[in-house]
């Protein structure tokens, strides 16, 4: 009996000596809470420790330094992990480094400082990004028009645009909700804020905000947007100096022939789109595929693109998942017409049969942007007043993983671009 105990303690001691890394697997079989795994990775980065993101290895796993505090944190948060010896970790890295493998190890160096552009009164469950950041225990700060116009974005590495309307048309909710108290109140609040900031109209103020965000990205910022913040942002840029709002939105008529005055050279992702003139229609432009698509819910999926991990690490990072097939979900802006996506923009996820892009990424100046169609990856057709999504019920959500890929993206060590 004594010999058995000695053998047990010797084995345990040996494991402690040779264990040098923690692997957080991100495949379907090895991980029970993918979303909180990102939170663990972010937490380790806040401790000034580096992490290796193993692209295309077991669903985009993370290799962390070993430590009792990290093990305990994984256990507390319910994140699956494996203890690796030096030899085991090196064997994995050697395999990933092989030219025959479409895999790569990317070093994550610093926890990015995160801002969410959102009205101050919104609750975390009003938006998929704030919901998943809260669930994954990744800290963020709220900014809105005042902070943006006062150049506070320079304090942040990553910016998410809440499902905002940058055109000044109050989300195009006029046709259905104009008599609702919440609509009237939000319109009054927006007008009061615009006046406080020195603008005569909300549309002018929102265009100024969009311009500041554009400059933030050009200067090296990372921007992520979902739902109506995607197309309305580009529309605001294209309509700089052009009044596209009808009288019920801004008190005066729109410019004559405003469609012909749009400047698509100013946009990030979209071109040649046609604006929706009808104020009663819940739509901004021809960019969105919501009303064009005829996809039954049970077959509504989109496919993530396959990139070279060694030559195209950026899109590969953004597509890391435990499945290449992701459930579709609706939004005011559900997806993007492929014909109106600029050729310089990468399509990361698409429904090829329907001719729609769901998830796109591009470079603007020194910075990056990602647009993700839809409102909530685990709420197929979210409506005003619907209950919030309980992410405890969806800890392995592939759709939410795409959001968190973007959150970690700025932490990656930047390589010199090839010329």
N, C-alpha and C positions, 0 to 999 in steps of 0.2 A: 504494500500500500504506500509506504514511504517512498519507494522507488518511483511509483507511478506519479506521485505528487511532484517529486523532483523533476521528472521528465516533463510534466505539464508546465511547471514554472520555467524550465529551460526553454521550451518551445515558445512560451509567451515572451520571454526575455529576448529570444532570437528575433521574433517578429518586430518587437520594438526597435531593435538595433538596425535591422535591414529595411524597415518600412520607411520610405523617404518621400512618397507621393500619395496623394489621394486622387483617385479617378472618380469623377461624377459622370456616370454613363448617361447618355441622352437618347438611347434607342428605346423602342417601345417596350422591350422585355426587361430592360435593366433599370428603368427609372419609374418610380411611382408618383413623383411630383415634379414634372418638367419645369413648371412655372416658378416654383420656389427655388429650383436649382440655379436659376439666373440670379435670384436674390442672394444666394450663398456666394456665388462668384463675385457679384458686386461688393458684397461685404468683405470678402478677402482682399479685394483691390483697395478698399478704404483703409486696410491695415498696412498699406505700403508694401504689399506682397504681390509678386507677379503671378499671372495665371497663363497657361497655354490652352488655347482653343483649338481642339483637334478637329479640323474641318473634314467632314465626310467620314469620320471615324465614329462608329456606333452612334449615329444621329447627331454628331457635333458635340462630342463629349468635352469635358473640361478637366485639365490636369492641374491640380493644386499642390502646393507644398504641404507636407504632412504636419500635423499639429493637433494636440489634444483639444484645443479650443475649437478648431475647425470641425473635428469629428463630433464634438458635443453639439455644435451649432447645427450640423446636418441632422443629427438625431432629434433635436428640439423642433426643427422645422419640417421634419418628415421627408428629408431628401435622401435618396439611395446613394451610397458611395461604396467604393472598393479601395482597400489598402494595397498599395503596390510596393514591391522592393525596388531598389535601384535597378537591378537587372531587368525586372519586368517593365518598368517605365521606359528604360532605354530601348528595350526590344520593340515596344509599341512605337516609339519615336523613329527608330531605324526603319520599321516597316512603312510608316507614314512618309518618310523621306525618300523612299524608293521611287525612281522615275516611272515605274510601271503602275504606281498607285495614284488615283485621282484624289489625293489627300494632302493636307498641309497642316503644320502646326504654327499658329499665329500667336504671338505674345501679346497679352493684354497687360498694360502697364499702370494705368491710373483710372480710378473711378471717375467717370464724367459727371460734371455738375449739370443737373437736369432742370429745365424749366418747362412748365406747361402753360401755354397761352389759353386762358379761360376766364370767363366772368367770375368775379370773386364769390358770388353767391352760389355757384354751382357745387353740387355734392360730388364726391369721388365717383359715385356710380352713374353719373350723367355721361360718362365718356369711357370708352374701352381702355384707353391708355392709363388714365388715372386709376381705374379699377384694378388693372393688372399690376401697376406699380405698387399700389397699396397692398395687394395680395402677396406680391413677391417681396415686400418689405424693402423696396428701393426708394430712397428719399427723393423728393422733388419740391420745387417751389412754384407757386402760382404767380404769373405775370399777366398783365393785360395792357390795354392801350396806353395808359399813362406811363408805365415802365418802359414799354417799347419805344414810345416817342421821346422818352428821356434817355435813350441809349443804354438801358440797363442790360440789354441782351449780351453785351460783351463779357458779362460776368458768368456766362453759361457756355457749356460745350455742346449741349443738345437741346433742341427746342421742339416741342410737340404743339401742333395747332389743333386745338379742340374744334369740334364740328361747328365752325364759325361761318358766317356769311360776310366776306370781305367786299361785297358789291354794294352794301347799304340797302338791301331789299328785305331785311329782317327775315332771312331764311326762306323767302317766298312762301310764307305761311298765310299770306293775306287772304287768299281765296277761301280757306277753310276756317281759319282761327281769328280773323280780324276783330270779332266781337267778344272774344274770350278775354277775361280779365288779365291772364298772364301775358297775352300778346300785347295788350294795351300798356301794361306796366313795363314790359321789356322795351317797347318802343320809346316810352317816355324816358326811361333810364338811359337808353342809348343817345337820345337827343340831348339830354342834360349833360352827359359825359362829353359829347362832341363840343357843346357850347363851352364847357369848362376848359377844354383843351384848345379853344380858340378857333373852332371851325363852325361854319354856317350850316353845314349839312353832315349827317352821319356818313353818307357816301364819300364825301371828301376826306373825312377823318379816317375811314377804313382804308382808303387808297393810300393815305400817308403811312398808316401802320404797315400795309403790305409792302410799301417801298422800303421801310426800315428793315423789315424781315428779309427782303431781297438782299439788301446791303449786308446784313448779318451773314447770310449764306455765302455771298461773294467773298466776304472777308475771311472765310474759313469755318463757318458754323455748320452744324449738322441739323437739318430740319426734317421732321417727320409729320405727315398730315394724313388724316382719314376723312372719309365721307365728304361733306360739302366744303370742308376747308381746302380740299385739293383743287377742284375746278373753280370755285369762287375766288381763290387766291390768284390763279392765272388770269381769270377774267378781269380782276381788278388791275393787274399789271398791264394787260392789253388795252384796257379802257382808261389809262392814265390821261387826264385832260379831256375826257369825253363823258358827257352825262347820259348814262344808260337807264336811269331810274325814272319811272312814271310818277305823276303828281302825288299819288297816295303814299309814296315812299319818301319823297323829299320836297314836296310842295310846289314843284314847277315841272314843266314838260321835259321830256328827254330831248336830246339833240336830234335834229332831222338826219335820217340816213346814218345813224350811229354805227350800224354794222360795218359800213365801209370805212369807218375811221379807226377801227381796232388795229393795233400794232402788234402782230404776233411775234415780232423780234424780241419783245420785252418779256415774253412768258418763259416759264421754266420747262414745262413738259408738253403743252398742247398747242396745236396750230390749226388754222382754217376752220374753227368752230363757228357755229351759228347761234347767236343768242336767242333765248326764248323771250319774245316781246310781251306775251300775255301775262299780266300781273296775277291772274287768278290760277295760273298753272304752276304746280309745285315742281318746277324744273328751272335750271339756270341756262342750260345750253345743250347743244347736240353732243357734247363730250360724253355725258352720262348715258349709259345703256339701260337704265332701269325700265323704261317704257318700251324699249325696242326688243328686249330679250324675251324669249318664249322657252323658258327652262323650267321643267317641273321640279319642285323642291327635292324630291327623292333622288334626282339625278343632277342636282346643282353642285358641282365640284369644280375646282380649278387646279391646274397642274403647275407645280414649281419647276422652273427651268433648271437644267443641269449645266454647270459651268466648270471650267478647269480650276481646281483649287490652287494649283501652283502658279498659274498665269493670270487668273482672274479671282484673287482672294476676296475682293470686296463683294461682288454679287454672290459668291459662294457663301460668305459669312451670313449675308442677309437671307439666304434660302435654307440655312441649316434647320433640319427637322427630322422627325422619326417616320415621316411619310412624305411622299412626293405629291399626294392627292389630298387637297384640303377642302373641307366643306364650304360651299358658298354661303353668303349671307347678304341681306339687303341693306340699303341705306338710302338717304336722299340722293347721294351719289353712290351707286352700287358698283359700277365698273366703268371702264373707259373705252371708247371706240378706238380700235387699233389704228384706223385710218387717220385719226386726229392726234396720235402720239408722235412727237417729233422723232425723226430717225436717229438722233443722237442720244435718245433716252433708252435705257435697257428695260425690257419687259422681263420681270422676275417670275411672274405667275400669270397664267392666262387660261381662258376657256376658248380653245382654238375653234371649236365647232360653232360657237356663237360669235366669233370674231371680236372678243373683248379681252382687254388687259385688266387684271385685278390688282396687280402689285408691280410698281415701276420705280426705277431709280435713275438718278442722273447726277452730273457734276455741273456746278455753276460757280465760275471763278475758282476760288481755292476751297470751296465747300461742297457739300453733298445734300441732296434731298431725296426723300422717298415718299411716294404717294400710295396709299392703300385704300382701295374702294370698300365701301360698306361701313356700317355703324358698330356692330358688335359681333365678333366671330362666333359667339355661342347663343345669339338671339336672332333667329333667322330673319324675322321681319319686325324690327323694333318700331313701336308706335309711341306717340306722345302719351305719357301717363302709364306706360307699361312698367311692371315691377323690375327691380334691378336684377342683373345676373349674379348668381351665387357661384363664385369661382371655386369654392370648395367642392362643387359638383363637377368641375371641369379642370382638374389639376394637370391633365396631360394635353390640353387643347392645342392642336397644331396651328390653328388660326391665331391664337394669342402668342404662340412662340415667335411668330414673325415680328410682332411688335417688339418683343424683348431682344430679338437679334439686333434690331436697330438701336436699342438702348445701350448695348455693349459695344456696338460698332466703333464709337469714338475712342474707346479705350485701347484699340489695336495700335501696335507700333507701326508708324507710317514708314513705308519703304519709299525710296526715291523712285519717281516715275520714270519709266523708260522713254527715251527720246528717239 
